[in-house]
Amino acid sequence: MIILYIIIGMAIVTAVPRFIPAILVDRFVFRDWMNRWLQAIPYAALGALIFPGILSVKEDAPHIGIIGGIVATLLAYIGLNIIFVVIGAIMTVYILMMF
């Protein structure tokens, strides 16, 4: 029974911080500069999550991950769908790791 209480408590502790901003943000009107800043946060967070993975693709050859990241950046820049960007980066890293 204690496990059930732990699971419920963990669910509440996880859910509440996610629901509060979603409820409160709709009630506020932010200035334009603040909206632009807030819109950049997902890209910054995504970069912080992806960049360490790029450098650790292969420990003795970090250039492989860097080249894969550059390919993904170029494919995204030309406007390809995210699926093609991911597949292109994976294929680049796969081909480079074969050599």
N, CA, C and O atoms as CSV, one atom per row, in Angstrom:
chain,resi,resn,atom,element,x,y,z
A,1,MET,N,N,0.823,-1.200,0.000
A,1,MET,CA,C,0.000,0.000,0.000
A,1,MET,C,C,0.862,1.257,0.000
A,1,MET,O,O,0.491,2.268,-0.596
A,2,ILE,N,N,2.004,1.197,0.662
A,2,ILE,CA,C,2.902,2.358,0.711
A,2,ILE,C,C,3.429,2.700,-0.684
A,2,ILE,O,O,3.655,3.866,-1.006
A,3,ILE,N,N,3.620,1.661,-1.507
A,3,ILE,CA,C,4.100,1.882,-2.875
A,3,ILE,C,C,3.073,2.700,-3.659
A,3,ILE,O,O,3.438,3.578,-4.441
A,4,LEU,N,N,1.801,2.412,-3.449
A,4,LEU,CA,C,0.743,3.152,-4.135
A,4,LEU,C,C,0.777,4.633,-3.746
A,4,LEU,O,O,0.629,5.501,-4.606
A,5,TYR,N,N,0.969,4.923,-2.477
A,5,TYR,CA,C,1.069,6.311,-2.019
A,5,TYR,C,C,2.300,6.999,-2.610
A,5,TYR,O,O,2.250,8.178,-2.961
A,6,ILE,N,N,3.381,6.272,-2.715
A,6,ILE,CA,C,4.596,6.835,-3.312
A,6,ILE,C,C,4.359,7.170,-4.786
A,6,ILE,O,O,4.772,8.229,-5.258
A,7,ILE,N,N,3.697,6.271,-5.507
A,7,ILE,CA,C,3.419,6.503,-6.926
A,7,ILE,C,C,2.491,7.698,-7.102
A,7,ILE,O,O,2.719,8.533,-7.977
A,8,ILE,N,N,1.450,7.789,-6.283
A,8,ILE,CA,C,0.526,8.918,-6.372
A,8,ILE,C,C,1.246,10.225,-6.029
A,8,ILE,O,O,1.056,11.235,-6.706
A,9,GLY,N,N,2.062,10.207,-4.992
A,9,GLY,CA,C,2.824,11.402,-4.620
A,9,GLY,C,C,3.776,11.835,-5.710
A,9,GLY,O,O,3.901,13.028,-5.989
A,10,MET,N,N,4.449,10.883,-6.330
A,10,MET,CA,C,5.371,11.217,-7.411
A,10,MET,C,C,4.617,11.781,-8.616
A,10,MET,O,O,5.115,12.684,-9.289
A,11,ALA,N,N,3.424,11.257,-8.890
A,11,ALA,CA,C,2.615,11.760,-10.004
A,11,ALA,C,C,2.195,13.199,-9.742
A,11,ALA,O,O,2.227,14.034,-10.646
A,12,ILE,N,N,1.803,13.487,-8.512
A,12,ILE,CA,C,1.387,14.855,-8.172
A,12,ILE,C,C,2.565,15.813,-8.260
A,12,ILE,O,O,2.448,16.902,-8.822
A,13,VAL,N,N,3.698,15.406,-7.705
A,13,VAL,CA,C,4.889,16.265,-7.714
A,13,VAL,C,C,5.371,16.512,-9.142
A,13,VAL,O,O,5.932,17.569,-9.429
A,14,THR,N,N,5.162,15.562,-10.029
A,14,THR,CA,C,5.564,15.738,-11.425
A,14,THR,C,C,4.545,16.574,-12.193
A,14,THR,O,O,4.928,17.403,-13.017
A,15,ALA,N,N,3.270,16.370,-11.939
A,15,ALA,CA,C,2.224,17.019,-12.730
A,15,ALA,C,C,2.010,18.485,-12.353
A,15,ALA,O,O,1.803,19.321,-13.232
A,16,VAL,N,N,2.056,18.801,-11.078
A,16,VAL,CA,C,1.742,20.166,-10.635
A,16,VAL,C,C,2.660,21.214,-11.274
A,16,VAL,O,O,2.152,22.218,-11.772
A,17,PRO,N,N,3.983,21.032,-11.285
A,17,PRO,CA,C,4.819,22.056,-11.929
A,17,PRO,C,C,4.582,22.188,-13.429
A,17,PRO,O,O,4.945,23.203,-14.022
A,18,ARG,N,N,3.988,21.193,-14.039
A,18,ARG,CA,C,3.694,21.285,-15.465
A,18,ARG,C,C,2.358,21.972,-15.723
A,18,ARG,O,O,2.210,22.682,-16.718
A,19,PHE,N,N,1.402,21.772,-14.853
A,19,PHE,CA,C,0.082,22.362,-15.045
A,19,PHE,C,C,0.030,23.833,-14.664
A,19,PHE,O,O,-0.645,24.618,-15.330
A,20,ILE,N,N,0.719,24.211,-13.625
A,20,ILE,CA,C,0.656,25.601,-13.149
A,20,ILE,C,C,1.088,26.595,-14.235
A,20,ILE,O,O,0.354,27.552,-14.481
A,21,PRO,N,N,2.230,26.421,-14.890
A,21,PRO,CA,C,2.587,27.383,-15.950
A,21,PRO,C,C,1.589,27.380,-17.105
A,21,PRO,O,O,1.298,28.433,-17.672
A,22,ALA,N,N,1.071,26.226,-17.452
A,22,ALA,CA,C,0.117,26.162,-18.557
A,22,ALA,C,C,-1.155,26.927,-18.237
A,22,ALA,O,O,-1.756,27.535,-19.123
A,23,ILE,N,N,-1.561,26.903,-17.002
A,23,ILE,CA,C,-2.770,27.617,-16.587
A,23,ILE,C,C,-2.495,29.112,-16.446
A,23,ILE,O,O,-3.312,29.928,-16.873
A,24,LEU,N,N,-1.379,29.478,-15.864
A,24,LEU,CA,C,-1.094,30.878,-15.572
A,24,LEU,C,C,-0.643,31.690,-16.780
A,24,LEU,O,O,-0.930,32.885,-16.853
A,25,VAL,N,N,0.043,31.081,-17.714
A,25,VAL,CA,C,0.594,31.830,-18.856
A,25,VAL,C,C,-0.520,32.411,-19.720
A,25,VAL,O,O,-0.353,33.493,-20.282
A,26,ASP,N,N,-1.639,31.727,-19.836
A,26,ASP,CA,C,-2.734,32.247,-20.653
A,26,ASP,C,C,-3.354,33.508,-20.066
A,26,ASP,O,O,-3.997,34.267,-20.791
A,27,ARG,N,N,-3.180,33.742,-18.802
A,27,ARG,CA,C,-3.789,34.904,-18.152
A,27,ARG,C,C,-2.931,36.162,-18.256
A,27,ARG,O,O,-3.426,37.261,-18.003
A,28,PHE,N,N,-1.674,36.027,-18.617
A,28,PHE,CA,C,-0.772,37.172,-18.700
A,28,PHE,C,C,-0.564,37.584,-20.141
A,28,PHE,O,O,-0.581,36.748,-21.045
A,29,VAL,N,N,-0.367,38.876,-20.354
A,29,VAL,CA,C,-0.003,39.405,-21.668
A,29,VAL,C,C,1.424,39.934,-21.539
A,29,VAL,O,O,1.689,40.874,-20.790
A,30,PHE,N,N,2.326,39.319,-22.276
A,30,PHE,CA,C,3.726,39.702,-22.211
A,30,PHE,C,C,4.052,40.703,-23.308
A,30,PHE,O,O,3.364,40.770,-24.327
A,31,ARG,N,N,5.091,41.469,-23.095
A,31,ARG,CA,C,5.573,42.391,-24.123
A,31,ARG,C,C,6.208,41.584,-25.256
A,31,ARG,O,O,6.538,40.409,-25.091
A,32,ASP,N,N,6.371,42.230,-26.399
A,32,ASP,CA,C,6.901,41.539,-27.580
A,32,ASP,C,C,8.291,40.970,-27.341
A,32,ASP,O,O,8.571,39.841,-27.744
A,33,TRP,N,N,9.171,41.734,-26.688
A,33,TRP,CA,C,10.536,41.244,-26.460
A,33,TRP,C,C,10.525,40.024,-25.556
A,33,TRP,O,O,11.352,39.127,-25.720
A,34,MET,N,N,9.597,39.975,-24.601
A,34,MET,CA,C,9.497,38.831,-23.711
A,34,MET,C,C,8.974,37.601,-24.463
A,34,MET,O,O,9.437,36.484,-24.231
A,35,ASN,N,N,8.018,37.809,-25.352
A,35,ASN,CA,C,7.508,36.699,-26.164
A,35,ASN,C,C,8.600,36.122,-27.060
A,35,ASN,O,O,8.715,34.904,-27.196
A,36,ARG,N,N,9.401,36.995,-27.671
A,36,ARG,CA,C,10.504,36.505,-28.512
A,36,ARG,C,C,11.503,35.711,-27.683
A,36,ARG,O,O,12.005,34.679,-28.130
A,37,TRP,N,N,11.795,36.189,-26.474
A,37,TRP,CA,C,12.731,35.496,-25.598
A,37,TRP,C,C,12.171,34.139,-25.171
A,37,TRP,O,O,12.895,33.144,-25.159
A,38,LEU,N,N,10.907,34.100,-24.828
A,38,LEU,CA,C,10.288,32.846,-24.407
A,38,LEU,C,C,10.197,31.841,-25.553
A,38,LEU,O,O,10.288,30.634,-25.330
A,39,GLN,N,N,10.020,32.332,-26.768
A,39,GLN,CA,C,9.960,31.431,-27.913
A,39,GLN,C,C,11.312,30.817,-28.241
A,39,GLN,O,O,11.367,29.782,-28.906
A,40,ALA,N,N,12.403,31.426,-27.794
A,40,ALA,CA,C,13.746,30.895,-28.059
A,40,ALA,C,C,14.138,29.808,-27.059
A,40,ALA,O,O,15.078,29.057,-27.317
A,41,ILE,N,N,13.459,29.709,-25.954
A,41,ILE,CA,C,13.839,28.741,-24.916
A,41,ILE,C,C,13.800,27.291,-25.407
A,41,ILE,O,O,14.728,26.541,-25.106
A,42,PRO,N,N,12.770,26.858,-26.151
A,42,PRO,CA,C,12.798,25.455,-26.604
A,42,PRO,C,C,14.016,25.128,-27.461
A,42,PRO,O,O,14.563,24.030,-27.355
A,43,TYR,N,N,14.449,26.062,-28.308
A,43,TYR,CA,C,15.618,25.806,-29.144
A,43,TYR,C,C,16.889,25.720,-28.304
A,43,TYR,O,O,17.759,24.890,-28.571
A,44,ALA,N,N,16.995,26.570,-27.299
A,44,ALA,CA,C,18.162,26.535,-26.419
A,44,ALA,C,C,18.194,25.233,-25.619
A,44,ALA,O,O,19.251,24.624,-25.456
A,45,ALA,N,N,17.046,24.817,-25.126
A,45,ALA,CA,C,16.982,23.563,-24.360
A,45,ALA,C,C,17.292,22.371,-25.259
A,45,ALA,O,O,18.000,21.451,-24.851
A,46,LEU,N,N,16.767,22.388,-26.472
A,46,LEU,CA,C,17.038,21.299,-27.404
A,46,LEU,C,C,18.525,21.235,-27.742
A,46,LEU,O,O,19.107,20.153,-27.818
A,47,GLY,N,N,19.128,22.389,-27.943
A,47,GLY,CA,C,20.567,22.416,-28.211
A,47,GLY,C,C,21.371,21.883,-27.044
A,47,GLY,O,O,22.355,21.169,-27.240
A,48,ALA,N,N,20.960,22.224,-25.822
A,48,ALA,CA,C,21.669,21.743,-24.635
A,48,ALA,C,C,21.520,20.230,-24.479
A,48,ALA,O,O,22.405,19.583,-23.918
A,49,LEU,N,N,20.442,19.669,-24.953
A,49,LEU,CA,C,20.248,18.225,-24.874
A,49,LEU,C,C,20.984,17.482,-25.985
A,49,LEU,O,O,21.501,16.386,-25.771
A,50,ILE,N,N,21.028,18.082,-27.168
A,50,ILE,CA,C,21.603,17.391,-28.321
A,50,ILE,C,C,23.121,17.512,-28.385
A,50,ILE,O,O,23.795,16.542,-28.733
A,51,PHE,N,N,23.671,18.670,-28.059
A,51,PHE,CA,C,25.108,18.904,-28.251
A,51,PHE,C,C,26.010,17.897,-27.529
A,51,PHE,O,O,26.971,17.427,-28.139
A,52,PRO,N,N,25.754,17.537,-26.260
A,52,PRO,CA,C,26.611,16.521,-25.635
A,52,PRO,C,C,26.552,15.173,-26.350
A,52,PRO,O,O,27.544,14.445,-26.398
A,53,GLY,N,N,25.390,14.846,-26.902
A,53,GLY,CA,C,25.277,13.603,-27.660
A,53,GLY,C,C,26.074,13.638,-28.944
A,53,GLY,O,O,26.622,12.623,-29.373
A,54,ILE,N,N,26.140,14.805,-29.558
A,54,ILE,CA,C,26.934,14.953,-30.785
A,54,ILE,C,C,28.404,14.689,-30.496
A,54,ILE,O,O,29.084,14.025,-31.278
A,55,LEU,N,N,28.891,15.203,-29.380
A,55,LEU,CA,C,30.305,15.032,-29.046
A,55,LEU,C,C,30.644,13.636,-28.548
A,55,LEU,O,O,31.817,13.262,-28.532
A,56,SER,N,N,29.658,12.862,-28.143
A,56,SER,CA,C,29.954,11.548,-27.576
A,56,SER,C,C,29.505,10.397,-28.469
A,56,SER,O,O,29.296,9.287,-27.979
A,57,VAL,N,N,29.353,10.638,-29.763
A,57,VAL,CA,C,28.953,9.572,-30.672
A,57,VAL,C,C,29.991,8.456,-30.651
A,57,VAL,O,O,29.655,7.277,-30.538
A,58,LYS,N,N,31.242,8.844,-30.760
A,58,LYS,CA,C,32.341,7.875,-30.709
A,58,LYS,C,C,33.480,8.565,-29.969
A,58,LYS,O,O,33.968,9.607,-30.407
A,59,GLU,N,N,33.901,7.990,-28.853
A,59,GLU,CA,C,34.861,8.664,-27.969
A,59,GLU,C,C,36.191,8.982,-28.644
A,59,GLU,O,O,36.755,10.054,-28.425
A,60,ASP,N,N,36.690,8.068,-29.453
A,60,ASP,CA,C,37.996,8.306,-30.070
A,60,ASP,C,C,37.897,9.104,-31.372
A,60,ASP,O,O,38.922,9.427,-31.973
A,61,ALA,N,N,36.666,9.428,-31.818
A,61,ALA,CA,C,36.494,10.204,-33.049
A,61,ALA,C,C,35.298,11.142,-32.923
A,61,ALA,O,O,34.254,10.898,-33.529
A,62,PRO,N,N,35.439,12.221,-32.137
A,62,PRO,CA,C,34.300,13.137,-31.962
A,62,PRO,C,C,33.926,13.891,-33.236
A,62,PRO,O,O,32.830,14.442,-33.332
A,63,HIS,N,N,34.832,13.918,-34.214
A,63,HIS,CA,C,34.527,14.623,-35.462
A,63,HIS,C,C,33.354,13.982,-36.204
A,63,HIS,O,O,32.671,14.654,-36.977
A,64,ILE,N,N,33.118,12.697,-35.976
A,64,ILE,CA,C,32.002,12.023,-36.640
A,64,ILE,C,C,30.671,12.621,-36.183
A,64,ILE,O,O,29.799,12.902,-37.005
A,65,GLY,N,N,30.522,12.810,-34.905
A,65,GLY,CA,C,29.301,13.421,-34.391
A,65,GLY,C,C,29.149,14.863,-34.832
A,65,GLY,O,O,28.047,15.323,-35.131
A,66,ILE,N,N,30.267,15.571,-34.868
A,66,ILE,CA,C,30.223,16.975,-35.295
A,66,ILE,C,C,29.790,17.074,-36.757
A,66,ILE,O,O,28.991,17.940,-37.112
A,67,ILE,N,N,30.314,16.194,-37.599
A,67,ILE,CA,C,29.912,16.195,-39.010
A,67,ILE,C,C,28.432,15.843,-39.130
A,67,ILE,O,O,27.715,16.452,-39.925
A,68,GLY,N,N,27.970,14.871,-38.354
A,68,GLY,CA,C,26.542,14.531,-38.355
A,68,GLY,C,C,25.683,15.706,-37.920
A,68,GLY,O,O,24.618,15.936,-38.492
A,69,GLY,N,N,26.127,16.451,-36.921
A,69,GLY,CA,C,25.403,17.639,-36.472
A,69,GLY,C,C,25.373,18.721,-37.531
A,69,GLY,O,O,24.360,19.397,-37.707
A,70,ILE,N,N,26.485,18.888,-38.240
A,70,ILE,CA,C,26.535,19.886,-39.315
A,70,ILE,C,C,25.587,19.499,-40.445
A,70,ILE,O,O,24.884,20.350,-40.990
A,71,VAL,N,N,25.569,18.215,-40.795
A,71,VAL,CA,C,24.650,17.748,-41.842
A,71,VAL,C,C,23.201,17.998,-41.425
A,71,VAL,O,O,22.391,18.465,-42.225
A,72,ALA,N,N,22.880,17.684,-40.164
A,72,ALA,CA,C,21.514,17.921,-39.670
A,72,ALA,C,C,21.170,19.406,-39.722
A,72,ALA,O,O,20.054,19.772,-40.091
A,73,THR,N,N,22.117,20.258,-39.355
A,73,THR,CA,C,21.879,21.700,-39.383
A,73,THR,C,C,21.631,22.183,-40.810
A,73,THR,O,O,20.725,22.982,-41.048
A,74,LEU,N,N,22.430,21.703,-41.755
A,74,LEU,CA,C,22.249,22.107,-43.151
A,74,LEU,C,C,20.922,21.621,-43.715
A,74,LEU,O,O,20.235,22.357,-44.423
A,75,LEU,N,N,20.562,20.378,-43.398
A,75,LEU,CA,C,19.286,19.850,-43.889
A,75,LEU,C,C,18.106,20.610,-43.295
A,75,LEU,O,O,17.118,20.865,-43.984
A,76,ALA,N,N,18.205,20.966,-42.029
A,76,ALA,CA,C,17.139,21.750,-41.396
A,76,ALA,C,C,17.093,23.158,-41.976
A,76,ALA,O,O,16.013,23.724,-42.142
A,77,TYR,N,N,18.249,23.724,-42.283
A,77,TYR,CA,C,18.314,25.085,-42.820
A,77,TYR,C,C,17.637,25.186,-44.184
A,77,TYR,O,O,16.993,26.190,-44.488
A,78,ILE,N,N,17.783,24.146,-45.006
A,78,ILE,CA,C,17.143,24.199,-46.329
A,78,ILE,C,C,15.652,23.894,-46.248
A,78,ILE,O,O,14.945,23.990,-47.251
A,79,GLY,N,N,15.170,23.529,-45.072
A,79,GLY,CA,C,13.731,23.402,-44.866
A,79,GLY,C,C,13.156,22.008,-44.984
A,79,GLY,O,O,11.950,21.854,-45.174
A,80,LEU,N,N,13.991,20.987,-44.877
A,80,LEU,CA,C,13.464,19.625,-44.946
A,80,LEU,C,C,12.643,19.290,-43.706
A,80,LEU,O,O,12.815,19.885,-42.642
A,81,ASN,N,N,11.766,18.340,-43.872
A,81,ASN,CA,C,10.978,17.825,-42.760
A,81,ASN,C,C,11.911,17.234,-41.711
A,81,ASN,O,O,12.972,16.708,-42.045
A,82,ILE,N,N,11.517,17.320,-40.441
A,82,ILE,CA,C,12.366,16.869,-39.334
A,82,ILE,C,C,12.742,15.395,-39.471
A,82,ILE,O,O,13.837,15.003,-39.068
A,83,ILE,N,N,11.866,14.586,-40.022
A,83,ILE,CA,C,12.174,13.159,-40.212
A,83,ILE,C,C,13.367,12.997,-41.147
A,83,ILE,O,O,14.256,12.185,-40.889
A,84,PHE,N,N,13.387,13.765,-42.226
A,84,PHE,CA,C,14.493,13.683,-43.181
A,84,PHE,C,C,15.788,14.246,-42.593
A,84,PHE,O,O,16.878,13.777,-42.920
A,85,VAL,N,N,15.667,15.234,-41.741
A,85,VAL,CA,C,16.845,15.782,-41.063
A,85,VAL,C,C,17.460,14.723,-40.157
A,85,VAL,O,O,18.674,14.518,-40.172
A,86,VAL,N,N,16.636,14.059,-39.381
A,86,VAL,CA,C,17.126,13.017,-38.466
A,86,VAL,C,C,17.708,11.848,-39.251
A,86,VAL,O,O,18.787,11.358,-38.919
A,87,ILE,N,N,17.011,11.400,-40.283
A,87,ILE,CA,C,17.505,10.280,-41.094
A,87,ILE,C,C,18.819,10.652,-41.771
A,87,ILE,O,O,19.738,9.835,-41.828
A,88,GLY,N,N,18.918,11.865,-42.281
A,88,GLY,CA,C,20.156,12.312,-42.920
A,88,GLY,C,C,21.329,12.326,-41.954
A,88,GLY,O,O,22.432,11.910,-42.308
A,89,ALA,N,N,21.098,12.800,-40.736
A,89,ALA,CA,C,22.171,12.824,-39.740
A,89,ALA,C,C,22.561,11.409,-39.328
A,89,ALA,O,O,23.747,11.108,-39.192
A,90,ILE,N,N,21.583,10.550,-39.133
A,90,ILE,CA,C,21.873,9.159,-38.751
A,90,ILE,C,C,22.650,8.452,-39.852
A,90,ILE,O,O,23.616,7.742,-39.573
A,91,MET,N,N,22.237,8.641,-41.098
A,91,MET,CA,C,22.940,8.001,-42.213
A,91,MET,C,C,24.367,8.527,-42.347
A,91,MET,O,O,25.284,7.765,-42.652
A,92,THR,N,N,24.552,9.809,-42.123
A,92,THR,CA,C,25.897,10.381,-42.183
A,92,THR,C,C,26.803,9.759,-41.131
A,92,THR,O,O,27.923,9.348,-41.433
A,93,VAL,N,N,26.324,9.690,-39.911
A,93,VAL,CA,C,27.117,9.106,-38.825
A,93,VAL,C,C,27.365,7.628,-39.088
A,93,VAL,O,O,28.468,7.137,-38.848
A,94,TYR,N,N,26.363,6.916,-39.573
A,94,TYR,CA,C,26.514,5.487,-39.859
A,94,TYR,C,C,27.581,5.253,-40.921
A,94,TYR,O,O,28.439,4.383,-40.767
A,95,ILE,N,N,27.527,6.022,-41.984
A,95,ILE,CA,C,28.504,5.868,-43.080
A,95,ILE,C,C,29.910,6.217,-42.598
A,95,ILE,O,O,30.867,5.516,-42.925
A,96,LEU,N,N,30.041,7.296,-41.820
A,96,LEU,CA,C,31.361,7.683,-41.328
A,96,LEU,C,C,31.927,6.670,-40.335
A,96,LEU,O,O,33.143,6.489,-40.268
A,97,MET,N,N,31.068,6.011,-39.566
A,97,MET,CA,C,31.549,5.022,-38.599
A,97,MET,C,C,31.993,3.732,-39.274
A,97,MET,O,O,32.722,2.940,-38.677
A,98,MET,N,N,31.563,3.513,-40.509
A,98,MET,CA,C,31.981,2.305,-41.233
A,98,MET,C,C,33.449,2.395,-41.665
A,98,MET,O,O,34.090,1.374,-41.915
A,99,PHE,N,N,33.971,3.611,-41.750
A,99,PHE,CA,C,35.359,3.788,-42.218
A,99,PHE,C,C,36.303,3.930,-41.061
A,99,PHE,O,O,37.508,4.087,-41.262
